[in-house]
């Protein structure tokens, strides 16, 4: 799962991987449902966090 991505994803890559839009990804980041961190103004999303999010919502 997500083999083609680096260990840290950008918002664009996370949107592509999850197949959701910008508003949805920023809502997940704002509420903490998708674990990530900010480097200045730029969000960085660990690939592990995306995988955990997918597995959690498959149930």
Long-range contacts (C-beta under 8 A, 24 or more apart in sequence): 1-51, 1-54, 2-47, 2-50, 2-51, 5-47, 6-47, 7-46, 7-47, 7-48, 8-44, 8-45, 8-46, 8-47, 9-44, 9-45, 9-46, 9-47, 9-50, 10-42, 10-43, 10-44, 10-45, 11-43, 11-45, 13-45, 14-45, 14-50, 17-50, 18-50, 18-53, 18-54, 28-53
